[in-house]
Amino acid sequence: MRTRRGACYSPASCQDGRRKRRRIAGGGGEGSAAAAAAVAGGAEGPANDMFEELPDDLVVSILADVAASARSPGDLAGAMLTCKRFRELGQSKVVLARASPRCLAVRAKAWSDAAHRFLQRCADAGNLDACYLLGMIRFYCLGSRGSGAALMAAAAVGGHREALYSLAVIQFNGSGGSKDDRDLRAGAALCARAASLGHVDALRELGHCLQDGYGVRRSVLDGRRLLIQANARELAAAVAASASLLRAATGKPAAAASRRHSCLLSDFGCHAAAPKAGAEAHAANRFLVDWFASRPLAGSTAAAAAAPTPGSAAEDEAAGLRLCSHALCGRPETRRHEFRRCSVCGVVNYCSRACQALHWKTAHKAECTPMDRWLDNAAAGAANPNAAAMAAPAP
């Protein structure tokens, strides 16, 4: 094997060097110190630092495995900060291309130019997860629609199912453009591709498109079948996650977790319990949720960067933008009235039918109140203000 310095060595020579080091370490006195100096500096002894003799391709392979198995961005960063050689070889495209989604999961609170450059290097190396994450951040948060869509398209070409579904949502809504820019057929085709790769939300979205004839030929039976498949996959994932947590906590078999979800039935079959906030969301969706939780929605648009004056048209347009009401989505509107609103109450709005179906089952079903009832109550209160005051609870 050839080392970084160009020298060749065999496994036998390495073993001889280790045996010599053991003998030197076992000895004592001035003689052993002199022998150690002779072996370290002599022409026949091995190098003082065997780590420096490792070939670069072997170190890069080790760092690539570390990046692929990293559970957080700090894992790869900690390995690269170990020494100068790790820091240099950690910038290799081989390492950055294999970085895991958890290694790329940058938080909105920790967003900086350094994080932006890191994701850009990973995207340039061909990392599909980095292309999708950076594309979502640029498209929705930084207001760079063109470059964000191009990055998501690059990930979609590589078969990234999240990127395919996000591009489908953009096509359905005409995000980044006007209402006339919507392409329902392209959105349905992207949903079909993402669903074939196992994306549950895309499968649910395609089922609703088939039921309504939205971008595809209407087929109620096929749409209902896809909705059942989506709920079944969601239930299987929830049962598997609950079973693993139950085994880790109590050591009991998975049958208890299965009985726990056996009674959860929805309109189209079995449905899992509502996940905890942020538990099942993709890193890109978590970034959007955290980003707009700490920043006003107007700050994500280019008009906000220009600091529009109060009362201007740009401020009125930015003030009318809303987020998707599904808590785990985080997508914002790019123009006024882009998302669909609930036809019953008109209070909540959604970027897609999949988000609407999920939010209805988990929260909005118990909160939705018809608008007619609100209008009747308002009219009754206006006609009889004393009765409304009597009905109001005492402070």
N, C-alpha and C positions, 0 to 999 in steps of 0.2 A: 504494500500500500504506500502511496506517495503522500507525504505530508505537505503542509503549507509552505515549508521552506524548500521543497523540491527533493528532499532526501527520501530514500526508500528504507523501509524497515520490515522485518518479519516478526510474526508473533513470538518466535523463539528468542529473538533478541530482547523483546520486551520482558519476557519471563526471566531472562538472565539478569536484566537490569533490576527487576523487582527482588530477585534473590540477593543481589549485591546490596540493595538498600536494606533488606532485613538483617544481613550480617553486620552492616555498618551500624544500624540502630541498636542491635543487641550488644555491641561491644561498649567499652568505656575507656576513659582516660584520654591522654593526649594522642596515643597511637590511633585510636578510632577516629578522632577529629581530623588527624592528618590524612587518614585513609579516605574519609568522607570528602575532604577537599580534593584529594587526588582523583577520586572517581568522578566528582562533579566537574572538574576542570580538565581531566585527562582526555586524550583523543579516543581511548578505547571505551570509556564509560558512557552511559546514556545521558540524555539531556537532563538538566536540573528540573525543568518543568515539563512533565509529560503532556500536560494539557495543551501546551503550545505546539506539540507535535501532532495533534489530531488534525486530520484533513478538514478543510472547510466544508466540503459536501456532507461530511458526517455531522458536523455541528449544525449546519442548516437543516438537516433532516430531523435532528433532535428538537430544534426550535420550532420546526413546522408541526411536530407532534404535540408540543406544548401549546401552540396556538390553536390547534384543532380540538384539544381537550380542555381549553381554558373555560372556567365558569364565570369569569368576570374580566373586564378590561385590565384590572390590576394584576392578573396572573401573568399575562404576557409582558406587561410593563415591568413587573418585578424581576422577571427573568432577564429582560434586556438591560436592566440597571445593575446586573451582577458584575459585569466587567466590560471593558471597552470592546472586546472581541464580540461578545454577545450583542452589544448595542449596534455594532456595525453589521453583523450578519443578520440581526433581527429585522433589518430593513429590506431584506431580500424579497423579491416577488414570490418566491416559493413559500416563504413563511406567511406573508400577508394574504396570499391567495387561499390559504387553508385556515385562516382565522375563523373560529366558530361564531355563531350568532350571539352567544353570550359574551364572547370576547369583544364584539362590536357594539354591544348594548350600551351606548353612551346615554347618560341621563341629561335631561334638559337643564337641570340645575348646574351641571358640570360642563355645559357647552362652552366652547372656546375656539379660538383660531387653531390651537394645537389639535383639538379633537376633530375639527373640520379637515385639517391637513392629513391626519391619520386615516380618516375614512376615505379621503380622496386617494391616498396612496393604495389603500386596499382595493378600492374600485378600479384603479388603473392596473392593478395586478390581476384583475379578473375575478375578484371575489363577488359573487352574485348577491350575497346578503348585504355587503357594503354598498353595492350599487342601489339596491332597493331602499335601504335605510337612508342613505344620503339623498336619494331621489325624492323620497317623501318629505324629508326635512326641507330641501330646497323648494319643492313645489308648494307646500302648504305653510311653512314657517318663515322662510326667507324671501318668499315672493319671486323666486327665480323659476318661473313656470317652464321655460324651454329646456334648461339644463336638467331640471328635476324630472321632467317627462322623458328626456333622452336616457337618463340613468335607469329609470324604471323600465324603459323599453329594452335596454341592454340586458337587464336581469330577466325580463320576460322571454327574450330570445333564447336565453340559456335554460329556460324551463323552470324559473322561479315562480311558484304558484301564487305567493302573496303579491308579487308584482303584477301577475296576470289579472288577479282580481281587482287590484287597485286601479289598473288601467281600464278595466271594465266599468268601474264606478265613475271614473272620469269621463268615459265615453257616454254613459247613460245620462249624466248630468250636464255634459258640456262644460266641465270645470275649466277655469282659466280663459274662457271665451264667452260667447253669447248663447242664448237658448237655441239659436239656429245651428250651433256647432255640435249638437248632440248627434250621435250615430248609434242608433239602437241595435242595428245588426252587428256592428263591430263589438259593441258591449256584450251582446249575447254570445258571439263567437269566442270572445276572451273568457267569459264565464264558463263556457263549455270546456275550454282547454284547461282552465284552473280546476274545474270539477273532476276532470279525468285524472288529474294529478293528486286528488285527494283533499282538495280544499272544501271544507264543510260549508262555509258561508257562500262560496260560489255555487255549490250544489243547491243550497236553499234558494239563492237568487235565481238560478236557472229554472227551478221548479215554479217559482212565482211568475217568471216570464212566460213559461209554457201555459200556465193557467190563465193568464191575462192576454196572451197573444202579443206580448211586449217585445218587439224585435225579432220574433220567431212566429212560425205558424202555431196557432192555438191548439193545445191538446190538454184537456183537463186531466185525463187519466194519467198521462205521462208526467205532468206537473205534480200531481198528487203522489205518484210513485217516488219521484225525486225528493219531495219533502219528507216522506217517510224514511227514505235512506239517510237524509241529512240528520233527522232526529235520532235514528238508530246509531249512527256513527258518534253523534254527540253523547248519547247515553253510554255507549261502550267506552268512550274515553273517560267519562266521569266515573264510571264504575271501576275502571282500571286504576285511576288516580286515587279514588277512595279506598280501594282494596290495598294498594301499596302503603298508604298512610296508616290504615288500620293495622296492617301487619307490623309496620315499624313501631307503632305506639303500644300495641297490646300483644302482638304475636299471635292473634287469632286468625283463623282462615278467612278467605275472601267471601264466604257465603253470607256473613253478616252484612257486608257492604252491598251485596246483591239484593238482599231482602230490604235494605234501607231504601233503594231506588226502585223497587218493584212496583210501587203504587203511583209513580210519576207518569201520568198519561197526559198527552196534549191532544190537540185537535187532529193531528196526523200520526199518532202513535206515541211511543214512549219519548219522554223528554227528561233531561237531567235537571238537577236542582241548579239554582242560580249560582254561578261562580263568584268567588270573592273579588272585590275590586282590584283590577290589575293582575289577577292570578293567571288568567288564560290569555291576556292580551299580548299581541306581538310587540317586540321592542319598538317598532316604529309607531304603533298606536299609543304605547305608554309615553313615548317622547312627545307626541302631539297633545295628549291629555295634560301632561305636566307643563308643557310649554304654554298652552293657553290658560292654564290655571293660574300661572304667575304673571302673565302678560295679557293685556287687552287684545281682543281679536283684531282690532284695527292695526295693531303693531306688526301683524304678519304680512300686510300688503305694502305694495310700493307707494301707495298714496299716503300711508301713515309715515313713511320715511321722509316724505316731503313736508311733514307737519302742516296739514291743511288748516287754514284759519277757521275759527268758529263760524258756523252758519254756511260754509261753502258746500258745494255739491259733493266734493270728495269726502268730507266729513259725514254728510248725510248718507252716502253710499256705504261707508265703512261702518256707520252706526247700525245699519240694518242687517249686518251679517250675523249669522248664528252658527253654533256648533251642532253637530249631530247629537240628538238626545240620548243615544245609546252610550252609556258611561264608558265602555271599553273601546269606543271607536276613536274619538278625538278629531275627526275630520271637520274642518270648517267650510263654510260657504266661500266661494270666490267671487260671487256676485249676489245681489239681493234676490230673494225668493228662488234660490237655486234648488234647495232641498224640498222634498214633499212634506206636507204637514198632515197631522192626524185629521181624517175627515170627520171625526166625531166631535172632538173638543177644539181642535185647531191650535193647541198650545205647544205641543211637541212637534219636532220635525226630524227627518231622517235622510241620510245620504243614500240609502238603498233599502230595498224591501227586506233584505236579510237583517239589517239592524232594526227595522220596524218590527219584524216577527220576534226577534230575540227580546227586545225591550218590552213588547206587549206581554210576553209570557212571564218575564221576570219582575216587572214593576208596573208598567202602565195599565195593565188590565184592572188593577185595583184602584187606580187613580183617575182613569178617564171618566169625564162627566160630559154629557151632551151639551153643546152650546145653547140649545133651545131652553134647557132647564136654567142655565145661567141668565138668559135673557128674561125668562119668566120671573125669576126671583128678583132681578133688577127692576122689572116693571112693577112688581108687587111692592117692592120697597119704596119706589117713587110715588106710588099711589097712596100708600099708607105708611108714612115715615114713623108714626108713633108705634105701630105694631112692629116695625123693624127694630126700633130702639128697645122695645120690651123684650123682643126675642134675643137681643144681643146679650151675651153673658156679662155679668158684673165683673169689674176689674178686681 
